[in-house]
């Protein structure tokens, strides 16, 4: 058995539906204008993105949590994009299929946020 690392990914409803269609096993391919898949390193940062960016942009935001083979992740440098909690990995879109293959277990939703009327 190998070690795993817990990662988080904030998503909108469309991406969440595609994850559900995969049986909670895969993240969908990136769109043409999305060259990087960026999971984040902690739930607090994922909540910020889901609540503060996805809700205004899409009407809803969700935080997903999943485990990935730590040895595989070691090839990606942690990128800090702001404050102390703003750490993420930059996975090139063409590597997402391999990234998905390294997910251990199911992708789960830990938080949901919706636009208030």
Backbone as CSV, one residue per row, in Angstrom:
resi,resn,N_x,N_y,N_z,CA_x,CA_y,CA_z,C_x,C_y,C_z
1,UNK,0.854,-1.192,0.000,0.000,0.000,0.000,0.892,1.245,0.000
2,UNK,0.441,2.251,-0.672,1.232,3.477,-0.734,0.542,4.597,0.034
3,UNK,1.300,5.636,0.285,0.782,6.796,1.001,-0.057,7.641,0.051
4,UNK,-1.065,8.302,0.615,-1.880,9.209,-0.184,-1.856,10.603,0.424
5,UNK,-2.176,11.579,-0.401,-2.277,12.967,0.013,-3.715,13.407,-0.235
6,UNK,-4.295,14.086,0.738,-5.644,14.617,0.583,-5.576,15.938,-0.169
7,UNK,-6.340,16.041,-1.226,-6.454,17.276,-1.996,-7.909,17.688,-2.075
8,UNK,-8.123,18.936,-2.481,-9.463,19.498,-2.602,-9.589,20.181,-3.952
9,UNK,-10.801,20.233,-4.457,-11.036,20.936,-5.719,-12.394,21.615,-5.639
10,UNK,-12.396,22.949,-5.750,-13.666,23.659,-5.825,-14.234,23.519,-7.230
11,UNK,-15.522,23.224,-7.336,-16.148,23.029,-8.639,-17.520,23.696,-8.679
12,UNK,-17.974,23.956,-9.891,-19.338,24.418,-10.115,-20.241,23.217,-10.368
13,UNK,-21.527,23.481,-10.592,-22.512,22.408,-10.751,-22.234,21.542,-11.982
14,UNK,-21.859,22.154,-13.104,-21.615,21.364,-14.322,-20.477,20.368,-14.113
15,UNK,-19.382,20.842,-13.510,-18.256,19.936,-13.264,-18.639,18.858,-12.260
16,UNK,-19.419,19.227,-11.238,-19.852,18.248,-10.251,-20.711,17.164,-10.901
17,UNK,-21.586,17.548,-11.816,-22.419,16.560,-12.499,-21.564,15.587,-13.310
18,UNK,-20.506,16.085,-13.949,-19.609,15.206,-14.711,-18.843,14.260,-13.792
19,UNK,-18.453,14.746,-12.617,-17.778,13.891,-11.633,-18.740,12.788,-11.188
20,UNK,-19.984,13.158,-10.913,-20.991,12.179,-10.503,-21.197,11.128,-11.604
21,UNK,-21.246,11.573,-12.859,-21.435,10.642,-13.979,-20.284,9.641,-14.089
22,UNK,-19.102,10.012,-13.593,-17.952,9.102,-13.638,-17.988,8.093,-12.488
23,UNK,-19.032,8.148,-11.675,-19.087,7.274,-10.503,-18.249,7.802,-9.360
24,UNK,-18.024,9.116,-9.353,-17.233,9.799,-8.323,-15.770,9.362,-8.358
25,UNK,-15.271,9.068,-9.568,-13.898,8.572,-9.714,-12.978,9.493,-10.494
26,UNK,-13.522,10.383,-11.358,-12.702,11.148,-12.290,-13.106,12.609,-12.363
27,UNK,-12.121,13.456,-12.610,-12.400,14.839,-12.956,-12.499,14.920,-14.473
28,UNK,-13.436,15.717,-14.992,-13.618,15.780,-16.446,-12.449,16.467,-17.143
29,UNK,-12.269,16.175,-18.440,-11.196,16.838,-19.194,-11.344,18.354,-19.127
30,UNK,-10.229,19.029,-19.210,-10.234,20.494,-19.196,-10.797,21.006,-20.510
31,UNK,-11.369,22.194,-20.481,-11.844,22.841,-21.694,-10.652,23.438,-22.435
32,UNK,-10.831,23.770,-23.680,-9.755,24.321,-24.522,-9.038,25.484,-23.840
33,UNK,-9.802,26.363,-23.180,-9.219,27.561,-22.552,-8.693,27.299,-21.139
34,UNK,-8.650,26.038,-20.725,-8.187,25.667,-19.386,-6.972,24.731,-19.493
35,UNK,-5.773,25.283,-19.648,-4.590,24.434,-19.846,-4.074,23.767,-18.575
36,UNK,-4.609,24.171,-17.422,-4.114,23.631,-16.154,-5.285,23.182,-15.285
37,UNK,-5.120,22.033,-14.660,-6.040,21.537,-13.635,-5.360,21.833,-12.310
38,UNK,-6.043,22.540,-11.426,-5.363,22.922,-10.195,-6.135,22.502,-8.939
39,UNK,-5.798,21.325,-8.407,-6.312,20.960,-7.093,-5.603,21.796,-6.027
40,UNK,-6.281,22.033,-4.923,-5.698,22.848,-3.853,-5.365,21.965,-2.654
41,UNK,-4.493,22.489,-1.803,-3.884,21.683,-0.745,-4.646,21.676,0.577
42,UNK,-5.649,22.541,0.719,-6.399,22.544,1.972,-7.845,22.971,1.741
43,UNK,-8.713,22.543,2.638,-10.145,22.790,2.465,-10.497,24.270,2.621
44,UNK,-9.795,24.977,3.484,-10.102,26.392,3.693,-9.977,27.182,2.386
45,UNK,-8.926,26.938,1.630,-8.724,27.605,0.346,-9.810,27.179,-0.650
46,UNK,-10.132,25.893,-0.685,-11.180,25.401,-1.585,-12.530,26.045,-1.262
47,UNK,-12.816,26.227,0.014,-14.064,26.880,0.425,-14.087,28.312,-0.082
48,UNK,-12.980,29.025,0.060,-12.922,30.414,-0.435,-13.278,30.479,-1.914
49,UNK,-12.684,29.602,-2.712,-12.932,29.624,-4.155,-14.384,29.248,-4.455
50,UNK,-14.874,28.173,-3.846,-16.239,27.717,-4.111,-17.262,28.788,-3.727
51,UNK,-17.079,29.385,-2.568,-18.042,30.360,-2.039,-17.903,31.717,-2.716
52,UNK,-16.659,32.185,-2.863,-16.443,33.572,-3.298,-16.312,33.733,-4.811
53,UNK,-15.959,32.675,-5.524,-15.803,32.769,-6.980,-16.873,31.979,-7.721
54,UNK,-17.057,30.697,-7.344,-17.993,29.855,-8.091,-19.442,30.279,-7.894
55,UNK,-19.829,30.638,-6.672,-21.225,31.033,-6.442,-21.594,32.264,-7.270
56,UNK,-20.823,33.360,-7.216,-21.191,34.511,-8.052,-21.151,34.192,-9.557
57,UNK,-20.206,33.375,-9.980,-20.055,33.081,-11.412,-21.076,32.067,-11.921
58,UNK,-21.403,31.065,-11.106,-22.229,29.953,-11.583,-23.499,29.712,-10.764
59,UNK,-23.680,30.440,-9.669,-24.871,30.248,-8.845,-24.706,29.204,-7.753
60,UNK,-23.643,28.401,-7.835,-23.388,27.374,-6.821,-21.903,27.021,-6.849
61,UNK,-21.414,26.578,-5.701,-20.030,26.137,-5.604,-19.954,24.955,-4.659
62,UNK,-19.094,24.023,-4.984,-18.961,22.805,-4.194,-17.480,22.541,-3.942
63,UNK,-17.175,21.977,-2.782,-15.810,21.574,-2.454,-15.759,20.059,-2.527
64,UNK,-14.837,19.558,-3.350,-14.621,18.121,-3.405,-13.320,17.782,-2.685
65,UNK,-13.290,16.580,-2.138,-12.133,16.084,-1.394,-11.795,14.707,-1.951
66,UNK,-10.497,14.439,-2.110,-10.093,13.163,-2.674,-8.653,12.857,-2.288
67,UNK,-8.293,11.598,-2.409,-6.952,11.122,-2.061,-6.201,10.763,-3.345
68,UNK,-4.917,11.134,-3.382,-4.083,10.845,-4.552,-2.774,10.217,-4.078
69,UNK,-2.271,9.294,-4.859,-0.994,8.648,-4.596,0.081,9.725,-4.382
70,UNK,0.662,9.767,-3.195,1.647,10.808,-2.836,2.900,10.749,-3.707
71,UNK,3.344,9.552,-4.032,4.554,9.424,-4.857,4.337,10.090,-6.219
72,UNK,3.182,9.872,-6.818,2.870,10.510,-8.098,2.856,12.034,-7.948
73,UNK,2.249,12.532,-6.876,2.131,13.987,-6.679,3.485,14.652,-6.496
74,UNK,4.496,13.905,-6.082,5.799,14.511,-5.808,6.418,15.138,-7.060
75,UNK,5.918,14.814,-8.228,6.454,15.406,-9.462,5.963,16.834,-9.688
76,UNK,4.950,17.250,-8.924,4.405,18.598,-9.063,4.879,19.481,-7.913
77,UNK,5.364,20.646,-8.232,5.794,21.597,-7.207,4.572,22.325,-6.660
78,UNK,4.493,22.476,-5.346,3.402,23.229,-4.734,3.565,24.699,-5.122
79,UNK,2.497,25.286,-5.620,2.505,26.685,-6.030,1.727,27.505,-5.004
80,UNK,2.329,28.567,-4.506,1.618,29.473,-3.598,1.172,30.671,-4.418
81,UNK,-0.134,30.953,-4.392,-0.697,31.996,-5.247,-1.323,33.137,-4.436
82,UNK,-0.860,33.314,-3.208,-1.409,34.385,-2.373,-0.919,34.255,-0.954
83,UNK,-1.866,34.094,-0.035,-1.546,33.988,1.381,-1.077,32.599,1.769
84,UNK,-0.885,32.408,3.049,-0.318,31.165,3.571,-1.138,29.929,3.194
85,UNK,-2.462,30.067,3.059,-3.300,28.900,2.751,-3.481,28.673,1.245
86,UNK,-2.984,29.571,0.422,-3.271,29.522,-1.018,-2.260,28.671,-1.792
87,UNK,-2.204,27.386,-1.431,-1.299,26.445,-2.083,-2.090,25.515,-2.992
88,UNK,-1.554,25.306,-4.192,-2.212,24.452,-5.163,-1.163,23.746,-6.015
89,UNK,-1.615,22.738,-6.736,-0.756,22.042,-7.689,-1.201,22.429,-9.091
90,UNK,-0.259,22.542,-9.996,-0.574,22.864,-11.379,-0.327,21.622,-12.221
91,UNK,-1.407,20.979,-12.605,-1.337,19.756,-13.400,-1.698,20.119,-14.840
92,UNK,-0.778,19.959,-15.787,-1.105,20.271,-17.178,-2.316,19.454,-17.651
93,UNK,-3.179,20.078,-18.416,-4.412,19.419,-18.870,-4.135,18.072,-19.520
94,UNK,-3.031,17.972,-20.265,-2.730,16.711,-20.945,-2.335,15.599,-19.977
95,UNK,-2.112,15.926,-18.706,-1.781,14.912,-17.691,-2.977,14.538,-16.819
96,UNK,-4.138,15.121,-17.097,-5.284,14.883,-16.211,-5.715,13.415,-16.216
97,UNK,-5.621,12.744,-17.341,-6.002,11.330,-17.379,-5.127,10.514,-16.427
98,UNK,-3.816,10.772,-16.442,-2.908,10.072,-15.518,-3.189,10.480,-14.070
99,UNK,-3.460,11.780,-13.843,-3.809,12.253,-12.505,-5.031,11.487,-11.986
100,UNK,-6.065,11.399,-12.824,-7.279,10.674,-12.429,-6.978,9.224,-12.076
101,UNK,-6.046,8.603,-12.796,-5.685,7.208,-12.532,-5.010,7.052,-11.167
102,UNK,-4.483,8.142,-10.620,-3.781,8.113,-9.342,-4.696,8.426,-8.150
103,UNK,-5.978,8.716,-8.422,-6.938,8.964,-7.345,-7.254,7.638,-6.661
104,UNK,-7.209,7.652,-5.339,-7.477,6.458,-4.547,-8.843,6.636,-3.885
105,UNK,-9.776,5.749,-4.195,-11.111,5.849,-3.621,-11.970,6.838,-4.389
106,UNK,-13.026,7.282,-3.747,-14.021,8.147,-4.390,-13.745,9.628,-4.119
107,UNK,-14.206,10.440,-5.036,-14.227,11.891,-4.847,-15.496,12.198,-4.060
108,UNK,-15.375,12.969,-2.993,-16.562,13.279,-2.179,-16.772,14.780,-2.080
109,UNK,-18.014,15.170,-1.878,-18.367,16.580,-1.677,-18.394,16.848,-0.180
110,UNK,-17.641,17.877,0.246,-17.608,18.201,1.678,-18.362,19.485,2.007
111,UNK,-18.525,20.369,1.014,-19.198,21.649,1.253,-20.010,22.017,0.011
112,UNK,-21.149,22.689,0.229,-21.980,23.192,-0.869,-22.403,24.609,-0.544
113,UNK,-22.336,25.479,-1.540,-22.722,26.884,-1.381,-23.627,27.273,-2.537
114,UNK,-24.664,28.044,-2.232,-25.622,28.451,-3.265,-25.886,29.932,-3.175
115,UNK,-26.178,30.530,-4.335,-26.514,31.952,-4.381,-27.834,32.152,-3.634
116,UNK,-27.863,33.157,-2.795,-29.082,33.458,-2.043,-29.913,34.452,-2.838
117,UNK,-31.202,34.191,-2.916,-32.087,35.101,-3.668,-32.444,36.326,-2.882
